[in-house]
Amino acid sequence: MKKTIYSCVAGFLSLYAGAQVGIGTSKPKAVLDVNGKTTLRKELRVGGTSTEPGSAGLNGQVLISQGEGLPPVWKSLTIPFMEEGQYKLINSYLSSDQTGISELSDTVDGDGVNKNSVGDNMTDVTKGKWKKIDGLTTNFSIKNGKNRLTYQFQTGIEIKAPVATTSETIRFACGVFRNNALVAVRPDRIASNNNSGKAGLQDYIFTLNYTEQNVPVGTHKVEIACRKIDTSNINAQFAIGRDVQSSNGASSAFTLESTMKIDVIEYVTYKN
């Protein structure tokens, strides 16, 4: 008789151990299915075993899912939580180039184009004879149509007058092109100093900063290109992002290199 009772108790415990428990639901979908509010008065431990209690995490850590069938883990975030409606930095793309542009130097006249408009095609010579800085080409993707793209371009410009004591000027422009269409442009000029001590050389740092809004979702290609507008002397040497041919060590491609930074900032939304 006692053996029969023991057998029944063991069978009951086995059945209970394999059952699903539902709180607030008559059809539980897991070993423990809670349909309602849950209050924890002490720590929440995860990843435990039959001999280990599991980890309660550290102060400030968040619980991260590892996917179906795997226990969640506590992780430390390196970025703060963002509220819905704010903008978040998604990616930064950095590039540099020391080859620059030397094709616009002496014997090359300016293109004479004094005006550009957003959307101008880089290959349309009626909009200017643009020369690319190939090392700054950047490819990236946009996933949220509500965004900001911030462009930060900087390069060194150098001119050398054919006669050191005669000041010469060159007008030029550099622009940002996305998918071959102009999105930002800045014209400028550089003038040599009529100082024989500098042998007609003059350096200048050019910068272009611009923020573009709500760029369409998809893949994009951003390029930097510059052009010569006009020159006071066609024999004046001119270089962008590098030294002129006869700088004679007074400057270098390293000191005049071009740099480009693109920040992709997207609007924060949370899906229900």
Buried (B, 14 or more C-beta within 10 A) or exposed (E): EEEEEEEEEEEEEEEEEEEEEBEEEEEBEEEEBEEEEEEEEEEEEEBEEEEEEEBEBEEEBEEEEEEEEEEBBBEEEEEEEEEEEEBBEBEEBEBBBBEBBBEBBBEBEBBEBEEBEEEBEBEEEEBBBBBBBEBBBBEBEBEBEEBBBBBBBBBBBBBBBBBBEEBBBBBBBBBBBBBEEBBBBBBBBBBBBBEEEBBBBBBBEBEBEBEBEEBEEEEBEBBBBBBBBBBBBBEBBBBBBBBBEEBEEBBEBEEBBBBBBBBBBBBBEEEE
